[in-house]
Amino acid sequence: MFTDLFTQLDSFAKALAGAVWSLPMFLLLLGCGLIFTVATKFVQWRILTHGLSCIRGHYDRPEDAGHVNHFQALCAALSGTIGLGNIAGVALAVAVGGPGAVFWMWLIGLLGMSLKFMECTLAVMYRDQRRKDGQPQQPGEQFDPQLHEVRGGPMWYIQKAFVDPIRAIGNPAWVVFKILAVLFAAGTAISALGQGNMFQGWNVANTLQTNFAVPEYISAIVMAILVALVIIGGIRRIGEVASRLVPFMCVVYILGACYVIGSNITEVPQCLWLIVKSAFVPVAGVGAFTGVSVSLAFTHGLRRAMFSNEAGQGSAAMAHAAARTDEPIREGVVAGIGPFIDTLIICTMSALVLLITGVWNRPAVGTVSAIEDQTVIVAINTDVSPRYQSAYLDELTGPAVADVSIFVERKQGDDPVALHLPVEELEGDHQAGWAGLTRLVLELPPLEDPAQQPEEVTKRGQLKIGQPVHITADGAELTRFAFDTSLRGFGKYMVTLAVCLFAFSTMLTWSYYGERGAEYLLGPGAVLPYKVIFIIFVVVGMLIGRFQTVYDLSDGLVGIMAFCNLPAVLLLSPTVLRAARRYFSRLDSGQMQRVQ
């Protein structure tokens, strides 16, 4: 029964992701980014100049409405975007879409800066400001963070800019916009449990178990307690924690990546050229890479960039809506810094580490030499270069059982059909290094019911002598493997620390996003129950091993949120552009004085 349920869920998740991430989504995302970039006269320049002044506190005014300052709001939003997408997401993009996927991530990151500017400006412009007792704030009433609260995001600017005024004049078109607001809020509440929770938790549990043999239930309990301690305090506590955690984890990860890149600095120009060339020329399959078409590189680059920086999705707008400011354009400029840090800096660092070390197309550890009933014998590949030997050896002799992949069918542009089998025995003298190994012994686990597992039966029927065998490394594990090839054992600690910090910070912010969605749908009384559900899902996500299902489902929900958000941003863009002209005119003329 449960097998059938998971199979149906897998099929639904893949179908949803495939339907959402189709040509209309690509055109909508790229089109909006280009339109806003041109219409704002390349606002990215303002973001990288004036935006930096804002986060340094030069325009902070404590008396303005809001709960967190500009820097805390940016850190809260970044803690939701800088996460497993920067480690596991980039690894997946390169492993499946090839180096060319990184080029399209750059493009989306650049255009995403203008998208973030528009949606986060609207979030402050149309945010809902009220007393904590549920009563609307009266005109002229001074904002007091102890008595009042602000909340905003796409559902609120759709509500205030379209639903309320259209409904007031008796036009039934308000229903269409109300549906968009409800769909966005529902997508946020559900996606927070998947993308912002289960996906993050699964990677933490898997990384800790693989590298340090920490049982999943221990990781789940500790993470759930830590998340609960922070999210109970709401956006102010999340902002305080994020403003300390985000800079620290960014610096730690960037320094680690810089070590690997600096150690192979002569290869950087070649890798950058490979990224650009592969975006327009198909890449043939080599090693663990099965080959890719230009369209697949574009698709995976777009999906992973969107998953990473969330530009156009509207989620970060909810964090920036809580900023302490009365200038919506100012917060929009601050928000635009997010995609630059997330995609153009951190994702690029991850991609260069993967490409420089070559783990995306790593050589086989061996080939199938014999098949005896349920036993598969693998002859060791003696031609493995010294760069990989130590990392491969550590993988095969580590505390966790090594998992290998046998590609029984490989087609360029498609996911490979592979058998994933644990290593039952490693023969030879591994103390003597790679040269001392002779073969691997793999066991095909018995099928419970072959009639209900036709795909697995087909895979086993395609198993032949001579097929290459690769060490399995998915998501964050591939990035960890890349670090280990440059400095033995470094990736084990570096990526484990990064995964835990990134995932934890993402969970904090996405719990707030989910709360806002639940609150819009069901009222303030839904916030506390949602927090309890979120904490429960932390445990669930770290105990189940359905990686691809959660990934596909999250991709689909992210796309739905963007489909609801971007049309509203497009319709309201003239309002933002007029406000931007006035704001930058005041800034350039010197009318806007710095506070400090």
PyMOL commands that set and color helices and strands:
alter all, ss='L'
color gray80, all
select helices_A, chain A and resi 2-20+23-39+44-55+70-81+84-97+100-125+154-168+174-212+216-231+234-263+265-278+294-309+316-320+328-335+337-357+359-361+386-397+430-432+434-436+450-452+454-461+476-486+490-522+524-543+547-588
alter helices_A, ss='H'
color red, helices_A
select strands_A, chain A and resi 128-131+148-151+366-372+375-380+403-409+417-428+437-443+468-471
alter strands_A, ss='S'
color yellow, strands_A
deselect
rebuild
show_as cartoon
